[in-house]
């Protein structure tokens, strides 16, 4: 086929491409994964006109494998949002280890660390410890920390802190 026979389609320029928001989901089970996807869906709906999305997921069990842990850390290194979706406020040992050792390879200086807690059956002291630990991790990495407690209707979730963080990271 000759060059003249190719239909004239205009190529997209880099200026026309929407920036991609990188989201890393770490979850402990299928219920937590489902809730994380619901949260991501809400974020995507709110920002669909502004940006594209690239979502990657790992189960907590996979973080016990050194290769998976390194790969997840590499993804977290450039993620706009790292979302931990858990059933209880007790983070498994492999997740704590990953947060303390692998996640320090993060090279971005902004972004959001999110905790989505899916169960209402958590001792208050355990929840306080988990939130405090994650706030410290986020602060150390220059990230914002946002946590969401379980609620019945996902549409009522206030994602304004996440929206503000996404806008700030795009400036």
Buried (B, 14 or more C-beta within 10 A) or exposed (E): EEEEEEEEEEEEEEEEEEEEBBBBBBBBBEEBBEBBBBBBEBBBEBBEEEBEBBBBBBBBEBBBEEEBBBBBBBBBBEBBBBBBBBBBBBBBEBBBBBBEEBBBEBEBEBBBBBBBBBEEEBEEEEBEBBBEBBBEBBEEBEBBBBBBBEEEEEEEBEBEBBBEBBEEBEE
